């Protein structure tokens, strides 16, 4: 499967093409994956077709690049304000046992929670027939491209945050064409870092809890995503793994199709502005917070999942307090 990466080589960002097995090579003639995508769209080609017209240069040692923290975000925009970061929740089924318990709890409760109602709506209407729109999912905004961190970089929690916890999942990357068409560039591993204590305090604080940084894995996986994706999420404190659990993704493990999630994101005109990039987080069912883990600065989040070859690793840091005052003119 074709993968595109952005790697710092001799202090300069370069685009790298890799099939996951053979040598990873620099793509000559382009400065970024964004530029390569623009060229492909203008020519009416796929990424693979565009690369067949490109020159592949020197070999890049990706293991060395990872050790030296030279793996960059898989895609970036020259103006981060035009890189929209958003996502959907309550989209994953979890285990069959968990689903059964949730259904029974919802059916037996006189007033099921809004979250449970949203989940069940997705189970019943999140996978519509071709050509039809399914039920809309929960949706949230995380910020713009300035909030995104590459593997090896710290995820910085604000001083006012009550928690900083991982959310291991997959994300889709999109570029809006000249006529407003969203083009899916590919998929990447992601850590949709959030403040779960704030969210738990009141579900109406979900919007606040999601305004945090997030991390993207280094590989942009081009083409279709496997129906079943299985990975592992870890939290490492010093030399000890304090949390380790598998997580599932892909449509076989979701209550919505990816197409339905995409439709309900891009149905809004403001999200089809030519030249904008989008990253859309697809949700998860695995959190260390749910297992009683309280993260601390210095903890390392590690996320791996096939068919991705390279892990996503980020340490937790906390920002210094930054007082804010409003002045009148």
Secondary structure, 3 states (H helix, E strand, C coil): CCEEEEEEECCEEEEEEECCCCCEEEECCCCCHHHHHHHHHHHCCCHHHHHHCCCEEEEECHHHHHHCCCECCCCCCCCHHHEEEEEEECCECCCHHHHHHHHHHHHHCCCCCHHHHHHHHHHHHCCCCCCCCCCCCEEEEEEEHHHEEECCCCEEECCCCCCCECCEEEEEEEEECCCCCEEEEEEEEEECCECHHHHHHCHHHHHHHHCCCEEECCCEECCCCCCCEEEEEEEEECCEEEEEEEEEECHHHECCCHHHHHHHHHCCHHHCCCCCEEEEECCCCCCCHHHCCCCCCCCEEEEEEECCCCCEEEEEEECCCCCCCCCCC
